[in-house]
Amino acid sequence: MTVDALAEKLGQRIPAQRLVRDSLRRLAYGTDASFYRLVPALVVRPENEAELLAVIEECREGGWPMTFRAAGTSLSGQAVTDGVLVQFGRGWRDAEVLDGGARIRLAPGVIGARANQLLAPLGRKIGPDPASINSCMIGGIAANNASGMCCGTAQNSYHTLAGLRVMLLDGSVLDTTDPQSVAEFRESHAALLDGLERLAANARTDVELARRIRHKYRLKNTTGYALNSLVDFRDGIDILAHLMIGSEGTLGCITSITYHSVPEPPCKAAALMFFPDLSSACRATMALRSAPVAAVEMMDRAALRSVERSPGMPARLRDLPPEATALLVDVRGEDANVLDSSIDEVGRALEGITTLDPITFTDCTETYAMYWKVRKGLFPAVGAMRALGTTVVIEDVAFPIERLEEGVAALTAAFHRHGYSDAILFGHALEGNLHFVFPQGFEQPGEIERYQALMDDVARLVAVEFGGSLKAEHGTGRNMAPYVELEWGSDAYELMWQIKALFDPLQLLNPEVMLSRNPTLHLENLKPLPAVHELVDRCIECGFCESVCPSRDLTLTPRQRIVLARERGRLEALTAPDESEQQWLADFSRREADYLIDETCAADGMCSTRCPVDINTGELVLALRQQRHLSKAPLARRIGHHFSGTTRVARTGLRLLSVGRRILGDGAMEGASRWMHRTSGNRLPQWSPAMPEAAPIRMLHKVRQEGHRDQVVYFPSCATRVFGADSRDADSRAAMDIVLRLLNKAGYDVVIPEMPGHLCCGMAFSSKGMDNEATHKARELNRELLVASQNGRLPILFDTSPCSLQILDHLDERLEVRDPVAFAHDYLLNRLQLTPLNESVAVHVTCSAHRKGLHDRFIALAQACAREVVEPQGISCCGFAGDKGFRVPELNASALEGLASQVSTCAFGVSNSRTCEIGLTQHSGITYHSVLDLLDRVSQAPSSKL
């Protein structure tokens, strides 16, 4: 069956918009965090089991291989395919806490950190704790049997599995938590269960094989199938469920998993210990095996060197001797007494072992977080420092803990033997689980052969000489599939093939992953990482950025935009592109490419808050916009020079729209606007019922000063000078009115900069790629703020958070600008008497507030003003992005899908950006106001000032 025929059949059962056939999105969606590249022939995004069943049935009938994908943060090539890629998105994010937190049921599209957020109030968490938990999803965590820093083997998915729901190649569904489903499956699939039970019986009676299996799973081990299920269980249902864990989508598709949760002790402390060399650090690790520690993370000197100059790192890292090695030791307890006792035990365990510095534990939240930042920054730090055009390889092995010291020495010798002296070594030492990371180019002659020689050497060393695991927690994937037989032996390897045949006789479920007869599979389909722009060249395509991107469910994520930018750069550099490459270049030149890459990018910078090397993909998009809009620079200058008139025209437009609204009504007005927006090619902005009235700008000219009070400079942003109150809400007021009332109540005289109607922070221009005019307006504002603030003597309040961030790069060092949250928290709370509302209030922390580190202060401010504060989960950026909410309204709608259900019990919502409040109001079912409005409602001047 051709891909066209397959797509046609699927189109009869799945909406066309969830069948992705265009080349650009297939490339973008097909990329994962590994160093392999395959472009799927078709991408399908089912939203429920019925649609998933359609995919499996049609692919089975047509002979099409399929690969299931959640977040795509896997490192070993298990989530790429040139067949059908099945992505789990918005329809697979259900989560349910059970039994008071003792268990939790999760769909495969739930981010791991979200599960822990749900369990945290109950003092619980899920067992697996991979470093990517803020980005990776439950489907991948289970399918890879991912573990992490504190998880060990006892708390991984295999050992904390309470039940799962899985769809097999024949379309049948088994829910092991449902007795009826189990009974029906036993009857319908007796042959499969009998086959599993027979294999298990044979494994148990083969003494040598059973011993080898038990030895392998005494270690961390994700190489091949979970053969421990054959010796741990006798019932076919139990064997099947546990085989699914770590099977990487090669046996079936997990559509739901129920975990036994584990305790999350409230008290934590950590010590960053420095040892003279690797050997002494290994001896210390052995001494800590019997101590009450939650984690012991090893970092060699090369690893520490890779992060020592990164922001926020301890200064001590730079002074360490050449052979020094660090252990990050984490202890936890139910209370302070337990924590102190554990710290004492650690000290006794390490008596007699030399350290470079005295051992000191800290429970200070900031220092504790800094220590873990050192550890978690290692992998991306190497990626950031690699030579342009090279990739970064991370391998993941485990030694028997009692042989850790000699294993580390042998591994280090192998690196040097093959010319990888720049490799760094770190990992979960207590489990004998080590990661080694190194930059690797595949373009130069001999590099593939050098890499192959290293991997052959490492495989023999770890698996044969030391009896360890070649993949401890990252999954087998394509990367280690050629070495599974070497590690396990031919008998266990053939047993795995028998398991595969029972579930997937047609070899359609993620073929070549886990098991392969191709000895060079790990050297094929290597991903190119060409240099394209200095802003993003350090990207290692890890995907950590994706979970906070507002366009992730609409078009592309930051990682995917970088993927397309790199491919376009590679193609444009070709001197003689072939016919296929010419077609790709033509695809990039179509308007659809601009829509995907540029028009639907909010350029909010949230990606940088999750990127381990601080890449802001929005800056790349803005740079591309600048190139596209060079011809519009004269128009930008005219608008900037007549900015007061521009905002006056905008207010006039709002007044006309209000007249039209009163005449036509909301329904007709919205329908007419939608038609005009669509027929104009999205050039005309789209009106919505949340569109506010025009702002009453004249009030700025009526500001009077009493002369004896403290002064504050107030700069009203152009958004608040244009957009006033929501006419549908009697309690809504213009932001300028709120600010002036609140400042007066707090005892401030207000200073307004000269020509406020003409001033702008520059964001209105920079967001369009018009950097020259943006810089001009920002410098102009800076000059006026210097005058108004008496060269920085007076505090400055911006009433819109994004503007306060935008101006920072152009701000005189004498000036300090605060957004509404920072100003209210730092300057107003102690000058007002509060009577909190007995209501529930929704809070939206804007992107700029996140980037400025104001999240906690925002929540604290709201909690001081209301009985209950609701911060919706899974919504980071609203996607309104200045005026994109009017020009690309589908971005705002996609980013805020699910908001209304989370805030339905709230009286109203608050934020700190006027345009964001418009979009939030439109899609929430409640009205959003400035957070200063909330403070004004609940505050009064202190008694002494009345």
N, C-alpha and C positions, 0 to 999 in steps of 0.2 A: 504494500500500500504506500503510495506517495504521501509526502507531508501535506500536499494540498487536499488529497482525499481524506486524510486523517482530520485535518482542520475542518473540512466540510461536515464530516460526521459529528465531530465534537460540537460544532456550531449549532447542531440541532438539539443539543442537550445542555449547553453552557452558553451564557450571553457572550456575544462576539467581543465585547471590550475586555473580557478576561482571557482571550486567546491572543497571544502576542506573536505576530509574525514578521514585523518589520525588522530589518537587520540591526539597526542601532540599539533598540531595546533588547533584542536577543543577546547581543554582545554584552550590554551593560548588565542585564539581569543574570547572565550566565557566569559572571565573574564572582569568585569567592576569595577567601584570604590566603589560599595556597599559591604556590608558584607554578600552577598549571593553568592552561587556557584551552577551553573547548567552547565552541559557540553552539548552543542548542538549536535544533531545527525548528523547535516550537516551544514556547513558554506558556504554560497553562496556570491560571490562578484560581483554583476552585475555592468556594467559600463554605462548602458544607460536604457532608459525606456522600450525598447523592451525586454531586458534581465530581467528587473524587472517584466514586464508583464508575462514572461515565468515562473518566480518563483511563482508569485501569482496564475497563472492558474494551474500549476502542483500541488502546495500545496493544492489548493482548491479541485481539483479533487481527490487527494490522502488523504485528511483529515489531512494534516499536519499543526500544528500550526506554525506561523512564527512571528519573532520579528525583528524589524528594528533597526539598530544600526549605529550611527555616530561615535563620539569619545569615547563613553563608560566612560564618566566622571560623569555620573549620580550616585547619592548616595543612592537611595531608592529601588534598585533592579528591575527597570523597563526595563533594557536592557540585562537581562540574560534569557536563555531559555534552555530547553532540547529538543526543537523541531528544527526548521530551523532558523538559525541566518542569517539575511540579512545585510551585511556590506556595507556601502557607502564609497568608497575610491576615487581613482584617477579620475574616470569618473564623479565625482559629485562635482567639485570644480570651476564651472563657476561662475563668478560674473560680474555684469554690473551696472554701475552707470547711473542713469536716471535723466532727468530734472535738469541738473546742480547740482546734489547732493541731490535734494529734495527727491528722492526715490532711492532705490537700490534693484536690483533683485539678489537673492543668491540661489545657489544650496545647498543641505543639507550637503555636505562635506566641505563647506567653514568654516575655523576657524573664530570665532567671531572677533578676533583681526585683521584678514586680511580685513574684511569688513570695519573696522574703519581706517585701513591704506589707503584704497581706498578713503574714504570720508574725511580724515583729511585735504588734501590740499584745500578742499572746506569749511572748518570750520564746518563740520557735523560729526555725528557718528550715529550708530544704538542705539535705546533706551535701550535694555537690556544690562546690564553690570555686569554679574556674575563674581565672583572672579576667575573663571577658564577660563576667556575669551581668554587667550592666548593658550588654549588647546581645549576647547569645541567647537563643531561645530554647525552650524546654524540649522541643523536638530533637534538636541537635545534641543537647546535654544527654538525653536518654540514648539516642542512636549511636553516640560516640562513647557512652559510659564515661563522660568527662568527670574529672574529680576536682583537684585544686590544692590550695595551700593547707587547709585544715581538714580536708575531707578524708584523706588516707584511703584505705580500702573499705573500712567498716561503714562509712557513710556515703558511698557512691550510689549510683542509681540501682545497680544490681542488688545491693544489700538493703536499700531502703524502699524497694519496690513493694507497694501494697496491692497494685493491680494495674491493668492497662486495657485499652481497647485498640484492636489492630485490625486492619483490612489486608487480606491476603490477595495473591495474584488472581485467584478464581473469583474474587469479588465478595467473598464471605467475610463476615465481621465477627470477631470474638471479643466479648467484654468479660474479662476474668473477674470483675467485681459484681457481675450479674449472674446469679445461679441459673436462671432460665437460659441465658445465652450460653453458659458453659454446658448445660445439659444438651441443648440442641447441637452444639458444636461436637460434643462427644459422639453423637449419633451420626451427624453428617460427615465428620472428618475422622472417623475411626481409623482409617488406614494411615493417615498422617500421624496421629497420636501413637498408634502401635509402632510405627517406624521410629519415632523419637524414643519411645520406651525401650525398643530393641537396641538402638544405638547406645542408650544409657546403660543398659544391662551389660552390653559387651565391654563398654569402657570400664565399668566397675570391676568386671572379672579379669580384665587385663591388668595385672598388678603393676607392671612397669608403666603403662600408660596412665593409670589412675594416680600413681605416685608423681609422675611428671606434671599432670594437671594440677594436683594439689600444690606442688612446689611453685608452679607458675603463678597461681593466684594467691600465694602467700605474698607475692610482690604485687605492685601495681602492674596491670597487664591489659592492654587493649589490642594486642596483636591477634588477628583472626577472630573466630567466633568464640563465644563464652562457653568453652567446653566444661567449665566448672559446673554448669547447669546439669550436665550429664552425671556428675558424681554427687551433686548436692540434693538432687530431687529424683523421685521415681515416677511421679505422676506426669503424664504427657502434657497436661495443661500448664503445670508449673515449669516444666522444661521449656515449653514453647514461649511462655511469658519472659523467662530469663534469657533465652536465646535472642529475643528481640533487643534486649539491652546491649548496646555496642555493636549491633549488626549493620549499622550504617545504611539502612534502607535497602538491604540486599535480600531480606527475607519477607518483608511486608512493610506496611506503613502504619506507624503508631498515630492514632487520631486522638488519644487521650491517655494520660498516665496519672495514677494516684500514688503519691509518695507518703510514707511515714515521715513526718517531720522530726527534727532533732532539736535539742535545747540550744538556745542562744544565750549564754551567760551574760548578764548585764555589765559585769566588771571586767575590764581588760587592761593589760599592761604589756609592754614590749621592751626589749633591750637589743640594741645593735652592738654586737660583740665583735671585736677585731682580734684575729689570731695571727701569729707570725707567718703561717703557711697553710696550704691545703691539708697537709697531713694532720696538723694539730687541730684544724677545724673538723676533720673527719673523726678524730678521736673524741672530740667534744660531743659530736653528734651521737656517737655510740654511748657515751656516758649519760646523755639526756633521754635515752630510750625508756628508762624506767621512771623518769621525772614527769610531773603533771604539766606537760606543755601541750598547747594547742597546735603549734606549728614551729618548725625549725627550717628556715630558709637559708641556703648557702649561696654565697656570691664570691667568685674569685676576683683577683685584683683587676683583671681586664674588664670584668663586668662593672666593678665599681668605677673604674676609670671612664667608662662610657657615659656615666651620668653625673660625674663629680662636678661638672660645671653647669649643670642644668639648674634653672631657677628653683629655689626652695630646698636644695640639697645641703646636708650638713657640711660645714667647712672642713671637718676632720678628714673627709674622703680624699682631699687633695694632698694631704701630708703622709699618707700611708706608704710604707716601704713596698718595694716591687713584688714581693711574694705574699703580701698580706691577703687574708681571706676573712670574710665577714659571715657571721651567723645572725640572722634576725630571729630571735626567740620570742614567741608570743605565749602568754599565759592568761587564763580566764577563770572566773569564779562567780558563784552566785552572790557573794558579798565581799566586802573588803577584807574580812578576816581570812576567808578561803584564798583570796588572791595573794595576800601577804604570805600565807603559809606555803603556797605554791612557789612563790619567788624564793623563799628560804630554801626549799627543797632543790630548786635549780642551782642555787649557790653551792649547796653541799655536794651536788652531783659533779660540779665542775672544779671542785677543790683539787689542786695539784696540776691543773692544765693551764699553761701559760697563755695569758692574753696581753695584747698590746696596751690596753687601757683597763682600768677597773670596771667591773660589770655593774651597770646602773640601769634599773628598770624605770620606766615612766608610765604613768597613767594619764598624763596630760594629753588631751584630745588632739591638739595641734601637733605635738611631737610624735605621738603614736601614728598619726596619719602621715607625717613626714617619713618615718621609717618605712612604712608600707609603700609610700610613693617611690622610695629608692628601689625597692624590690620590683614593683609593677612596671617601672619605667625602663627596665633593662632591654627587653625585646625591641620595643620601638626605638630606643636610643641607638641601637646598632643599625636599625633600618634607616634612621635619619642621617647617620654618618657615612653610609655606604657611598661608593662611587656612583656617579650618574650612569644609568643604564644597567645597573646590576640589581639583582633581587636580594632578599635576605632569607636565609634558610634557618629554620629552627627544627632541631631534632630532639627526640624525647625518649630517653632510655631509663631503665631501672636496673640497678645491681642488687644482689642480695646484700642487705644492710651490713652483714658481718664482713663483707668484702668491699665495702665502699671505698676505703682508702686506697687499696691497690687498683680498684677499678678506675678511680679518678686519675691516678697516675698513668695507667695504661691508655686511657682516653686522651689525656693531654699529649702523651707521646705520639699518638696517632695523628693528632692535629698537626703537630710540627713535622711529622714524617711526610705529610702530603702538602705541606706549604700553607696550612691554615693557621698561621701564628696569630691572626687577628680574631680568632674564635673566642667567645666568652662562655663561661660555664656558670650555671646557677641552677637552683631547683629545690625540690622538697626533700631535703637531706634525710629527714627522719624516715622516709619511705625508700631511701636509696634512689630516688627519682631525680634525674638530672636532665636539664635542657642545655644543649649547646647551640649557639647561634653564631652565624658568620655570614658576611656578604658573599654573594656568588654571582659571577657573570657567566653567561652561557654562549655569548656571541663570539668570543675570541677562540681561535683554534686551540684545541687541547683542553679547554675548560670542562667540557662535558666528561671527557675521559678522566680528568683529575677528580671531579666530583664522584664519578662512579668508583674509582679506586678507593676513595675515602669511605664511601658507604659500604663497599665490600669488606673493607678492613674493619669498620665499626661493627658491622653485622656479625662477622666471625668472632670479634673480640667479645661483644656483649652477650650474644646468644649462645655461642659455643663454649668459649673459654670460661666465662663467668656464669653461665646459666641464667642470664638476665632476660629482660624484656626489651625488644626493639621499639615498642610503642607502649608507653606506660599509661598515657591518658589522652593523647591527641588523636587516637583512632588510626587504623591501618591505612585506609584510603588507597590511592594509587602509589603513594610514596613508598610504602613498605610492603605492598602486595607481593613483589617478586621475592621477598625474603621470608615469607611466612613459613614455608617448608623448612628452610634452614633453621629457623628458631624452634619449630615444633617437632620436626622429624616427619618422615614420610607417612607413618601410620596415622598420626594425628591430623596431618594435612589431608589425607584421603578421607578421613572422618568428616572434616569440614566440608569437603566437596559433596559427600553424601547428604549432609544437612542441607546444603544449598539445593541439591536436586529434589529433596522432599518438598521444599517450599516453592522453588522456582525452576522447574524442569526446562522452561523455555529460555532461561538466562536473559530475562528482560528487566529484572529489578537491579538497577545500578550495576550493570556488568562491568567487569574488570576492576571493580573496587572490592577490597578484602581478599579476593582470590583471583589469581590470574596465571595463565600458563606463559605469559609474555615476560621473559627475563629482563627486558629493557623498558618495561612500561614506565618506570620511574624517571626515565630519561627522555620521554616523548611528550609532545604538546606542552613545552615549557613556555611560560608567560613572558612576553616582552614587557619591559618597563622603560621605554625611551624617555629621555628628558623632553619636557614640553614647556614648562614654565617654572621659574624659580619658586613661585608661591606654593607649588604642589609637588615638586620633584621628589621631595622626601617621603611622600605617601607610600605606604607599603600595602595599601588596599586591605587593611585589617577589618574594616566595616564597623568599627566602634562608633563612628559618627552617625550611623544610619538611624538609630532609635530616637534621636531628637530632631530629625529633619522633618519639616512640615509637609514636604512634597513626597515623602516616602511611599505613600499609598496612591499618589496621583500620577507621578511620572518617574523621576529619578531621585536618587540619594546623592550626597556629596561624593562617596566613593565611585558611584556609577558615572557621575559627571566627569570625574578625573579619568576614569577608564576611557570614556569617549574622547576626551581631550587628547589623551596619549595616542589613541589609535588614529585620530585625525592628524596629529603631528607626525606620526610615523608614515602615514600614507602620503602626506604632502611633501615629505623629504625624499620620496622615491623619485629617481630620475626617469625611470621607464616603467610605470605601473602597468600590470597586466589588465586584462579585461575585467576580472573580478574586482581588482583593486580600484579600477576606474568607476565601477558601479558603487563601491563603498564611498568614494569621494563624492559621487553624485548624490548619494543619500545624505551626506553631511551638508550639502548645499541647499537642501530643501527646507522650506519654512518649518516643517515638523521638527527638524533638528533644533532650530532656534527655540521652539516651544518647549522641547524637552530640557535642553541644557540651560537656557537663559530665562525665558519668560516665566517659567514656573519655579524658578529659584528665588526664595525670599531674601537671599543674601543677608541673613540675620546673624551669621557668625556662631550660631549655637553648635555647629559641628566642631568648632575649635575647642569648646568646653569638654568634649569627649575625646578628641583626637589626642593620642599620647605624644605627638610631636607638634601640637598646637597649630595645625593647618586649618586655615579658614578658607574653605572652598568658595565661599561667597566672594572673596577678594579676587579669585580667578575669574568668576563670572562677571564681576564688575570691570575687570581689566578687558575682558572680551567685549563688554558693552561699550567701553570707551573707544575701542577700535572701530566698532560698528557705527558709533554716533559722532565721529570726528566732524562730519559735515554739518552737524547741528550745533557746533560750538558757538557760532554767531547768534543763533536764536537763544541759547542759554545765557549769553552775555546780556542780550536785550531784556530777558526776563529778570535776570539778577539786578540789572540797573533800574528796573521799574517794578521792584518786588512788591512794594506797597500797593501799586495799582493791580498787580496780579492777584493778590489776596482779596482786594476789593471786588474784582470781577468774580472770584470764587464765591464770595458771600452773596453777591447779587444772584449768581446761579442758584444757590441754595434757597434764596427767597422765592425765585421763580418756581423751583421744584416744589416748594411748600404750597404755593398757589395751585399748581397742577394736582398735587395730592388732595387738596381739599375739594377740588372739582371732580376728579376722576375716582378717588378712593384708592386704597392701597393695592387692591388686586389688579385693577386695570392699569394703574401706574407702573406696577412691577412688570406686568406682562408686556406693556409697550416698551419699557426700558430694556427688557431682555431681548425683544425683537430688534431694537435699534442697535444694541450691543453686538448681537450676532451678525446682523447684516452689514455692519461697519467693519467687520473683520476684527472685532474686539478693540477697535480704536476708541469708540465712545464708552465712557464709564457706565457701569450698570448700577441703577438705583435700587435700593432695598428699603423696606419699611423702617429699618434702623437708622436711616439717614437723618442726622440731626438738623435742627434749625441753624440759621446763620448766627455766628457769635456776635454779641453786643460789644464791638470793639471800642465804642466811645467811653466806656467806663474807665479805660486806662488814662484818659485825660482828666478824670475827676479825682484822681488820687490826691489826697491832702496829707500833709505831715504835721504832727503836733509839735515836733521839735525837741522834745525832752526824752523821747523813748529810744531804745536800741533800733538800729536800722538794718534792713536787709534789702539786697538787690533782687528784684523779681523780673525774670525774663519769660514772658509768655511765648510759647513756641508758635510757629506759623499754623500748626494744626489747631491749637486752641484759639488762635485769632480768627480762624475760619469756621470751625465747627462748634456750635453752641450746644444747647440742651436738647434732650430727646423730647419732642413734643407729645409723645404718647405717655410719658411718665410725669405725673404732677410733681414728683419729688426731684426731678432732674433739674440741674442748674448748670450754667456755663462754667467751665473750669476757672476762668479768670475771676468770676464772681466768688467762687468758693475760696480761692487762694487769698484774695484780698480780705474777705471776711475773717478767715482763719488767722491770718497774720495780724490783723487788728486785734482780734480776741487774745492772741498770745502776747500783745503788747509791743508790736513792731511798727515802726514807721517804714513805709515801703518806698523804695527808690526804683523808678522805671527807667531803663536806659533811654537815651535820646533816640528819636525816630524808631520806636518799637515796631511799627508796621513795615519798616523797610528791612529789618534785620532777619537773619536766618542762619542756622548753624551750618548749613551747606548740605544737609542730608537730602533735601529735595533734588539736588543736582547730582551728588555722588551716587545716589541709588540708580540714576539713569546713565551712569558712566561718564558724566560731564565733570571731570575732576578739576579742571582749571577754574570753572566758575564756583564749584563747591569750595575750593581753597580760598578764592577771593571773598566769598560770603563769610566763611569762618573767620578769616583774618579781620574782616570788617566788624564782625560781632565781638571779637576779642578786644579790639580797640575801644569799643563802646563800653564793654564790661570793665575794662581798666579804669575808665573815667568814672563810671557809675559807682564802682566799688572802692573808689579812692585808692587805686593801685593795689587792690586785694585786701584792704583793711576790713571791708564788710563781706559777710557771707553772701553767696549767690544761690538763688533757687531757680531751677528750671522746672516747669510744671509737666514736662514730658520726658520720660526716661531715655528714649533713644537719642534725643537731642543732646542730653548731657553726656552721653557716650561719644557721639559723633564729634563734639567740639574738643575732646581731650587732646587729640594730636596737634591742635593748633592753639592751645591755650597757653598763655603766658604763665611762667612758673610761679608767679605771685598770686595767681588766681586759683581758687578752689571752688568748683561747681558741684552742687548736689542735686540729685533728682528728688522727686516727691518723697520717696521712701526714706532715703538717707537724711533729708532735711527734717522731715517730721520726727524720725526716730532720734536724731541727734540734737535738734534745736527746739522742737515744739512740745514733746511729751512732758518735759519737766516744767513747762510754763502753763500747762492747762490742767483743769480738773476733769476727769473722765467719768462718765456714767455709761458703762458698756450696754449695748443693745442686747435685749433678751431674744436674739434671733440668730439664725444661721446665715453666714455670709460666705460667698464663694470668692476665692482669690486666684487671680491669674498673674503670676510673676513673669514679666516680660523678658524677652531675650536679653535686652540690654542690662536689665537688673541682674539676671543670671551671670552675665559676663563680668559685671562689676562686683560680683560676690555679695549681692544684697538679698539673696533669697531668705536667709534666716531672719534678717531685720524686717523684711516685708511681713513674714508670718508673725513675728513677735508684735509688730505694730497692729496687725489685724486682730490678733488675739487680745490685745489690750482694749480693743473697741467692741468686740462682739462675743457673745456666749460661746458660739461654735464657729470655727473656721474650716471651710472645705476647700482643699486644694485638689482639683481633679487630676487623676493619674493618667499617664500616657499622652498628655498634652503639654508640650514644651513651648512651642512657638505657635501663635494663632494663625500665622500665614497671611495676615493682612498686609504686612510689609509696606507701610507708607500708603501708597494708593493702589497696590496690587489687589486689594480687596474689592476695588471698583473695576479694575481692568481685567483681572484674572480671578473672578469670584470663586471659581471652582477650587483654587488653591486654599482659600480661607475655609471653604466648606469641607474640604477633605481633611485639613489639619484639625478641625474642630468636631469631626464626626464622633459621636459618643459623649460630647460635652453635656448636652441637655439632660441626659439620664442621670448624670453624676451630680448635677446642681439643682435638680427638681425640687428639693426641699428647702432651698435657700431663698431668702427674701430678696436679695439682689447680689450683684457681684462687684468687685473692685479690681482695678488695675492701675497702671501708671503711665498709660499712653492713650491719648484721645482716639486715635484711629483704631488701635487694637480694641478699645471699648465698643466701637461701632460694630466690628465683626463679631465680637463676643456676644453682644446683645442680639445680633441677627440670628445666631445659631444656638443660643442657650435657652431661650424661652424666658429669660429674666433680663433686667436692665443692668448693665455694668456702668459704674461710675468711677471717678478718680478715687484713689485711696484717701486723698485729702478730703473728699466729700464725706467719707465715713468718719474720719477724725473730727470734722466740723460738726457732724450730727451728734456726736456723743460728748462733745467737750464744751466747757465754759471757762471763762477767765477765772483765775484764782480769786478767792474772796477778797483779798487785799486790793485787787484791781477793779472790783465792781463799784 
